[in-house]
Amino acid sequence: QIIERNYRKKWGEIDIIAQKKEVRHFVEVKTVSDAGFDEGGIDSYRPEENVHPRKLKRLARAVTTYLADSREDMEWQFDIAAVFLDRVNRRARVRYLEDIVL
């Protein structure tokens, strides 16, 4: 269940905050578009690599702020959704990486 989208603070943004069972998921979405992903390109390109150390630091601060503001004691994890858009064939594929260490 999606709780919130685009949670913004001046020091960072969380794309999606969701709840699955007893765990709160903080999801960073990275999207790339190209016509050639169906020819094997999806396995050679990793948009999640664009979540560089500076971005991770900003995400960690945003998650910490969200948790402090919510005042709830909850299990949580950070996930990345890598979205591949094929605009020519009007298709999308998603690679979902769970429980990334911040």
DSSP file (Angstrom, degrees, kcal/mol; ACC not computed):
  #  RESIDUE AA STRUCTURE BP1 BP2  ACC     N-H-->O    O-->H-N    N-H-->O    O-->H-N    TCO  KAPPA ALPHA  PHI   PSI    X-CA   Y-CA   Z-CA
    1    1 A Q              0   0    0      0, 0.0    18,-2.9     0, 0.0     2,-0.5   0.000 360.0 360.0 360.0 128.6    0.0    0.0    0.0
    2    2 A I  E     +A   18   0A   0     16,-0.2    16,-0.3     1,-0.2     3,-0.1  -0.668 360.0 178.6 -79.7 126.6    1.4    3.4   -1.0
    3    3 A I  E     -     0   0A   0     14,-3.1     2,-0.3    -2,-0.5    15,-0.2   0.839  64.6  -8.2 -92.3 -43.6    1.4    5.8    2.0
    4    4 A E  E     -A   17   0A   0     13,-2.0    13,-3.0     3,-0.0     2,-0.4  -0.994  55.3-146.6-157.1 151.0    3.0    8.8    0.3
    5    5 A R  E    S+A   16   0A   0     -2,-0.3    11,-0.2    11,-0.2    10,-0.2  -0.947  78.0   6.3-121.3 145.5    4.7   10.0   -2.8
    6    6 A N  E     -     0   0A   0      9,-2.7     2,-0.6    -2,-0.4     9,-0.2   0.905  69.2-168.0  52.6  53.2    7.5   12.5   -3.2
    7    7 A Y  E     -A   14   0A   0      7,-2.0     7,-2.4    -3,-0.2     2,-0.4  -0.632  17.8-164.5 -69.8 114.4    8.1   13.2    0.5
    8    8 A R  E     +A   13   0A   0     -2,-0.6     2,-0.3     5,-0.2     5,-0.2  -0.886  27.4 162.1-118.0 135.8   10.3   16.3    0.3
    9    9 A K  E >   -A   12   0A   0      3,-2.6     3,-1.7    -2,-0.4    53,-0.1  -0.907  52.9-105.7-131.8 162.3   12.6   18.1    2.6
   10   10 A K  T 3  S+     0   0    0     -2,-0.3     3,-0.1     1,-0.3    52,-0.0   0.733 120.9  49.2 -65.3 -17.8   15.2   20.6    1.6
   11   11 A W  T 3  S-     0   0    0      1,-0.3    -1,-0.3    47,-0.1     2,-0.3   0.375 125.4 -19.5-101.2   3.6   17.9   18.0    2.3
   12   12 A G  E <   -A    9   0A   0     -3,-1.7    -3,-2.6    49,-0.1     2,-0.4  -0.904  51.9-129.5 168.3 165.7   16.3   15.1    0.4
   13   13 A E  E     -A    8   0A   0     -2,-0.3     2,-0.5    -5,-0.2    -5,-0.2  -0.994   7.6-151.0-137.5 141.9   13.3   13.4   -1.2
   14   14 A I  E     -A    7   0A   0     -7,-2.4    -7,-2.0    -2,-0.4     3,-0.1  -0.969  10.0-155.1-111.0 122.4   11.8   10.0   -1.0
   15   15 A D  E    S+     0   0A   0     -2,-0.5    -9,-2.7    12,-0.4     2,-0.4   0.938  75.1   8.0 -64.8 -49.3   10.0    9.0   -4.2
   16   16 A I  E     -AB   5  27A   0     11,-1.9    11,-3.3   -11,-0.2     2,-0.5  -0.999  55.7-166.2-138.7 134.8    7.6    6.4   -2.6
   17   17 A I  E     +AB   4  26A   0    -13,-3.0   -14,-3.1    -2,-0.4   -13,-2.0  -0.990  27.1 167.9-117.1 123.1    6.8    5.4    0.9
   18   18 A A  E     -AB   2  25A   0      7,-2.8     7,-3.4    -2,-0.5     2,-0.4  -0.867  29.5-136.0-134.0 164.1    4.8    2.2    1.1
   19   19 A Q  E     + B   0  24A   0    -18,-2.9     2,-0.4    -2,-0.3     5,-0.2  -0.988  17.9 176.8-123.8 129.2    3.7   -0.4    3.7
   20   20 A K  E >   - B   0  23A   0      3,-2.6     3,-2.2    -2,-0.4     2,-0.2  -0.957  67.2 -49.7-132.8 114.9    3.9   -4.1    3.1
   21   21 A K  T 3  S-     0   0    0     -2,-0.4     0, 0.0     1,-0.3     0, 0.0  -0.430 122.6 -21.3  55.3-121.8    2.8   -6.2    6.0
   22   22 A E  T 3  S+     0   0    0     -2,-0.2    53,-0.7    -3,-0.1     2,-0.4   0.282 119.9  91.5 -98.9  10.9    4.7   -4.9    9.1
   23   23 A V  E <   -Bc  20  75A   0     -3,-2.2    -3,-2.6    51,-0.1     2,-0.5  -0.909  64.2-143.7-115.8 132.1    7.5   -3.2    7.1
   24   24 A R  E     -Bc  19  76A   0     51,-2.6    53,-2.1    -2,-0.4     2,-0.5  -0.798  20.6-152.8 -88.5 129.9    7.7    0.4    5.8
   25   25 A H  E     -Bc  18  77A   0     -7,-3.4    -7,-2.8    -2,-0.5     2,-0.6  -0.913   9.8-161.9-110.1 127.5    9.4    0.6    2.4
   26   26 A F  E     -Bc  17  78A   0     51,-2.6    53,-2.8    -2,-0.5     2,-0.5  -0.946  21.1-163.5-106.0 115.7   11.2    3.8    1.3
   27   27 A V  E     -Bc  16  79A   0    -11,-3.3   -11,-1.9    -2,-0.6     2,-0.5  -0.882  16.4-161.1-114.8 126.4   11.6    3.5   -2.5
   28   28 A E  E     - c   0  80A   0     51,-2.4    53,-2.7    -2,-0.5     2,-0.5  -0.902  17.2-151.2 -98.3 128.2   13.9    5.4   -4.8
   29   29 A V  E     - c   0  81A   0     -2,-0.5     2,-0.5    51,-0.2    53,-0.2  -0.892  13.2-175.3-106.0 126.4   12.8    5.2   -8.5
   30   30 A K  E     - c   0  82A   0     51,-2.6    53,-3.1    -2,-0.5     2,-0.4  -0.987   9.1-169.8-120.5 123.9   15.3    5.4  -11.2
   31   31 A T  E     + c   0  83A   0     -2,-0.5     2,-0.3    51,-0.2    53,-0.2  -0.912  10.2 176.0-119.7 140.6   14.0    5.5  -14.8
   32   32 A V  E     - c   0  84A   0     51,-2.4    53,-3.0    -2,-0.4     2,-0.4  -0.994  13.0-154.0-138.3 144.0   15.8    5.2  -18.1
   33   33 A S  E     + c   0  85A   0     -2,-0.3     2,-0.3    51,-0.2    53,-0.2  -0.960  25.8 144.0-123.8 141.7   14.3    5.1  -21.6
   34   34 A D    >   -     0   0    0     51,-2.4     3,-0.6    -2,-0.4    54,-0.1  -0.949  46.8-131.1-167.0 149.2   15.8    3.6  -24.7
   35   35 A A  T 3  S+     0   0    0     -2,-0.3     3,-0.4     1,-0.2    51,-0.1   0.659  99.6  61.7 -80.0 -15.4   14.5    1.7  -27.7
   36   36 A G  T > > +     0   0    0      1,-0.2     3,-1.3     2,-0.1     5,-1.1   0.288  64.4 103.0-100.6  11.9   17.1   -1.1  -27.4
   37   37 A F  G X >S+     0   0    0     -3,-0.6     5,-1.2     1,-0.3     3,-1.2   0.824  77.5  60.2 -66.0 -28.9   16.3   -2.7  -24.1
   38   38 A D  G 3 5S+     0   0    0     -3,-0.4    -1,-0.3     1,-0.3    -2,-0.1   0.688  94.8  65.0 -72.6 -15.0   14.6   -5.7  -25.6
   39   39 A E  G < 5S-     0   0    0     -3,-1.3    -1,-0.3    -4,-0.1    -2,-0.1   0.083 134.6 -79.1 -93.2  24.4   17.8   -6.6  -27.5
   40   40 A G  T X>5S+     0   0    0     -3,-1.2     3,-0.9     3,-0.0     4,-0.6   0.367 100.3 119.0 101.1  -4.4   19.6   -7.4  -24.3
   41   41 A G  H >>< +     0   0    0     -5,-1.1     4,-1.2     1,-0.2     3,-0.7   0.760  62.0  70.8 -67.0 -25.2   20.4   -3.8  -23.2
   42   42 A I  H 34<S+     0   0    0     -5,-1.2    -1,-0.2     1,-0.2     3,-0.1   0.836  98.5  49.2 -63.5 -31.6   18.4   -4.1  -20.0
   43   43 A D  H <4 S+     0   0    0     -3,-0.9    -1,-0.2    -6,-0.2    -2,-0.2   0.701 110.6  50.3 -80.9 -18.7   21.0   -6.4  -18.5
   44   44 A S  H << S+     0   0    0     -3,-0.7     2,-0.4    -4,-0.6    -2,-0.2   0.639 103.0  65.1 -94.3 -15.0   24.0   -4.3  -19.4
   45   45 A Y     <  -     0   0    0     -4,-1.2     3,-0.1    -3,-0.1    -1,-0.1  -0.924  59.0-171.3-113.2 133.4   22.6   -1.0  -18.0
   46   46 A R    >   -     0   0    0     -2,-0.4     3,-2.0     1,-0.1     4,-0.2  -0.823   8.0-178.9-125.4  90.6   22.0   -0.5  -14.2
   47   47 A P  G >  S+     0   0    0      0, 0.0     3,-2.1     0, 0.0    -1,-0.1   0.760  79.8  72.7 -61.8 -23.3   20.2    2.8  -13.4
   48   48 A E  G >  S+     0   0    0      1,-0.3     3,-1.6     2,-0.2    -2,-0.0   0.727  82.0  71.5 -63.8 -19.2   20.5    1.9   -9.7
   49   49 A E  G <  S+     0   0    0     -3,-2.0    -1,-0.3     1,-0.3    -4,-0.0   0.662  82.4  72.0 -68.9 -14.1   24.2    2.7  -10.0
   50   50 A N  G <  S+     0   0    0     -3,-2.1     2,-1.6    -4,-0.2    -1,-0.3   0.461  70.5  93.0 -78.8  -0.9   23.1    6.3  -10.3
   51   51 A V    <   -     0   0    0     -3,-1.6    -1,-0.2    -4,-0.1    -3,-0.0  -0.671  69.8-179.1 -89.1  80.1   22.2    6.2   -6.6
   52   52 A H     >  -     0   0    0     -2,-1.6     4,-2.5     1,-0.1     3,-0.3  -0.179  42.8 -90.2 -80.9 171.6   25.6    7.5   -5.7
   53   53 A P  H  > S+     0   0    0      0, 0.0     4,-2.2     0, 0.0     5,-0.2   0.851 125.9  51.9 -54.7 -39.7   27.0    8.2   -2.2
   54   54 A R  H  > S+     0   0    0      2,-0.2     4,-2.0     1,-0.2     5,-0.2   0.924 111.2  47.7 -63.6 -42.5   25.8   11.8   -2.1
   55   55 A K  H  > S+     0   0    0     -3,-0.3     4,-2.6     1,-0.2    -1,-0.2   0.908 110.3  52.5 -63.6 -42.3   22.2   10.7   -3.0
   56   56 A L  H  X S+     0   0    0     -4,-2.5     4,-2.6     1,-0.2    -1,-0.2   0.889 108.2  51.3 -61.0 -39.4   22.3    7.9   -0.4
   57   57 A K  H  X S+     0   0    0     -4,-2.2     4,-2.0    -5,-0.2    -1,-0.2   0.920 111.2  47.1 -64.1 -43.4   23.3   10.4    2.2
   58   58 A R  H  X S+     0   0    0     -4,-2.0     4,-2.1     2,-0.2    -2,-0.2   0.891 112.9  49.6 -65.4 -39.7   20.4   12.7    1.3
   59   59 A L  H  X S+     0   0    0     -4,-2.6     4,-2.8     2,-0.2     5,-0.2   0.911 108.5  52.8 -64.6 -42.4   18.0    9.7    1.3
   60   60 A A  H  X S+     0   0    0     -4,-2.6     4,-2.5     1,-0.2    -2,-0.2   0.902 109.8  48.8 -61.0 -40.9   19.2    8.6    4.7
   61   61 A R  H  X S+     0   0    0     -4,-2.0     4,-2.3     2,-0.2    -1,-0.2   0.907 112.1  48.5 -65.6 -40.9   18.6   12.1    6.1
   62   62 A A  H  X S+     0   0    0     -4,-2.1     4,-2.6   -51,-0.2    -2,-0.2   0.909 112.3  48.4 -65.7 -41.9   15.1   12.2    4.6
   63   63 A V  H  X S+     0   0    0     -4,-2.8     4,-2.7     2,-0.2     5,-0.2   0.929 111.2  50.6 -63.1 -44.9   14.2    8.7    5.9
   64   64 A T  H  X S+     0   0    0     -4,-2.5     4,-2.2    -5,-0.2    -2,-0.2   0.908 111.8  47.9 -59.1 -42.9   15.5    9.8    9.4
   65   65 A T  H  X S+     0   0    0     -4,-2.3     4,-2.8     2,-0.2    -1,-0.2   0.922 111.2  50.3 -64.3 -44.6   13.4   12.9    9.3
   66   66 A Y  H  X S+     0   0    0     -4,-2.6     4,-2.3     1,-0.2    -2,-0.2   0.933 111.8  47.7 -59.3 -46.4   10.3   10.9    8.2
   67   67 A L  H  X>S+     0   0    0     -4,-2.7     4,-1.3     1,-0.2     5,-0.6   0.891 113.3  47.9 -63.9 -39.6   10.8    8.4   11.0
   68   68 A A  H  <5S+     0   0    0     -4,-2.2    -1,-0.2    -5,-0.2    -2,-0.2   0.907 113.3  47.9 -67.0 -41.5   11.2   11.1   13.6
   69   69 A D  H  <5S+     0   0    0     -4,-2.8    -2,-0.2     1,-0.2    -1,-0.2   0.853 110.2  51.8 -67.0 -34.9    8.2   13.0   12.3
   70   70 A S  H  <5S-     0   0    0     -4,-2.3    -1,-0.2    -5,-0.2    -2,-0.2   0.781  87.8-154.7 -74.8 -26.1    6.0    9.9   12.3
   71   71 A R  T  <5 +     0   0    0     -4,-1.3     2,-0.4     1,-0.2    -3,-0.1   0.792  48.3 131.1  54.6  30.6    6.9    9.0   15.9
   72   72 A E      < -     0   0    0     -5,-0.6     2,-0.8     2,-0.0    -1,-0.2  -0.886  60.0-132.8-110.0 144.1    6.1    5.4   15.2
   73   73 A D        +     0   0    0     -2,-0.4     2,-0.3    -3,-0.1    -6,-0.0  -0.866  49.4 150.7 -94.0 110.0    8.4    2.5   16.1
   74   74 A M        -     0   0    0     -2,-0.8     2,-0.3   -50,-0.0   -51,-0.1  -0.964  50.4-111.9-142.1 153.7    8.5    0.5   12.9
   75   75 A E  E     +c   23   0A   0    -53,-0.7   -51,-2.6    -2,-0.3     2,-0.3  -0.643  45.9 174.9 -77.3 144.4   10.6   -1.8   10.8
   76   76 A W  E     -c   24   0A   0     -2,-0.3     2,-0.3   -53,-0.2   -51,-0.2  -0.968  17.4-171.3-148.2 163.4   11.7   -0.2    7.6
   77   77 A Q  E     -c   25   0A   0    -53,-2.1   -51,-2.6    -2,-0.3     2,-0.5  -0.981  23.2-121.8-152.2 160.2   13.9   -0.8    4.6
   78   78 A F  E     -cD  26 100A   0     22,-0.6    22,-3.6    -2,-0.3     2,-0.3  -0.911  31.8-179.1-108.1 131.0   15.2    1.0    1.6
   79   79 A D  E     -c   27   0A   0    -53,-2.8   -51,-2.4    -2,-0.5     2,-0.4  -0.861  17.8-143.9-126.3 159.0   14.4   -0.3   -1.9
   80   80 A I  E     -cD  28  97A   0     17,-2.5    17,-3.2    -2,-0.3     2,-0.6  -0.994   4.6-159.8-124.4 132.1   15.2    0.8   -5.5
   81   81 A A  E     -cD  29  96A   0    -53,-2.7   -51,-2.6    -2,-0.4     2,-0.7  -0.948   8.1-162.1-109.3 111.9   12.9    0.4   -8.4
   82   82 A A  E     -cD  30  95A   0     13,-3.2    13,-2.8    -2,-0.6     2,-0.5  -0.856  10.4-163.7 -95.8 114.9   14.8    0.6  -11.7
   83   83 A V  E     -cD  31  94A   0    -53,-3.1   -51,-2.4    -2,-0.7     2,-0.6  -0.874   7.2-163.5-107.3 127.7   12.3    1.3  -14.5
   84   84 A F  E     -cD  32  93A   0      9,-3.3     9,-2.1    -2,-0.5     2,-0.5  -0.946   8.2-162.3-111.5 115.8   13.2    0.7  -18.2
   85   85 A L  E     -cD  33  92A   0    -53,-3.0   -51,-2.4    -2,-0.6     2,-0.8  -0.866  11.0-164.8-103.0 128.3   10.9    2.4  -20.7
   86   86 A D  E  >> - D   0  91A   0      5,-3.2     5,-1.9    -2,-0.5     4,-0.9  -0.882  10.3-178.7-106.6  95.8   10.9    1.3  -24.3
   87   87 A R  T  45S+     0   0    0     -2,-0.8    -1,-0.2     1,-0.2   -52,-0.1   0.815  76.3  56.8 -69.2 -30.8    9.1    4.3  -25.9
   88   88 A V  T  45S+     0   0    0      1,-0.2    -1,-0.2    -3,-0.1   -53,-0.1   0.949 119.6  29.0 -65.9 -48.8    9.1    2.8  -29.4
   89   89 A N  T  45S-     0   0    0      2,-0.1    -1,-0.2   -54,-0.1    -2,-0.2   0.417 106.3-125.6 -92.7   0.7    7.3   -0.3  -28.4
   90   90 A R  T  <5 +     0   0    0     -4,-0.9     2,-0.3     1,-0.2    -3,-0.2   0.931  65.2 128.6  55.2  52.4    5.4    1.4  -25.6
   91   91 A R  E   < -D   86   0A   0     -5,-1.9    -5,-3.2     2,-0.0     2,-0.3  -0.925  40.8-159.0-133.2 158.8    6.5   -1.1  -23.0
   92   92 A A  E     -D   85   0A   0     -2,-0.3     2,-0.3    -7,-0.2    -7,-0.2  -0.989   2.2-166.3-137.8 147.9    8.1   -0.9  -19.5
   93   93 A R  E     -D   84   0A   0     -9,-2.1    -9,-3.3    -2,-0.3     2,-0.4  -0.978   9.4-154.2-130.8 147.1   10.1   -3.3  -17.4
   94   94 A V  E     -D   83   0A   0     -2,-0.3     2,-0.5   -11,-0.2   -11,-0.2  -0.977   8.1-164.5-125.7 133.4   10.9   -2.9  -13.7
   95   95 A R  E     -D   82   0A   0    -13,-2.8   -13,-3.2    -2,-0.4     2,-0.6  -0.980  17.5-159.4-111.7 120.3   13.8   -4.4  -11.7
   96   96 A Y  E     -D   81   0A   0     -2,-0.5     2,-0.6   -15,-0.2   -15,-0.2  -0.893   5.9-166.6-109.3 120.0   13.0   -4.1   -8.0
   97   97 A L  E     -D   80   0A   0    -17,-3.2   -17,-2.5    -2,-0.6     3,-0.3  -0.918  13.9-154.5-108.3 121.5   15.9   -4.3   -5.5
   98   98 A E  E     +     0   0A   0     -2,-0.6   -19,-0.2   -19,-0.2   -71,-0.0  -0.680  58.7   8.7-103.1 150.1   14.9   -4.8   -1.9
   99   99 A D  E    S-     0   0A   0     -2,-0.3     2,-0.3     1,-0.2   -20,-0.2   0.917  70.6-175.7  56.3  57.2   16.6   -3.9    1.4
  100  100 A I  E     -D   78   0A   0    -22,-3.6   -22,-0.6    -3,-0.3     2,-0.4  -0.609  27.5-117.2 -80.3 140.7   19.5   -1.8    0.2
  101  101 A V              0   0    0     -2,-0.3    -1,-0.1     1,-0.1   -24,-0.0  -0.677 360.0 360.0 -82.8 127.5   21.9   -0.6    2.9
  102  102 A L              0   0    0     -2,-0.4    -1,-0.1   -43,-0.0   -42,-0.1   0.458 360.0 360.0 -85.4 360.0   22.0    3.1    3.3
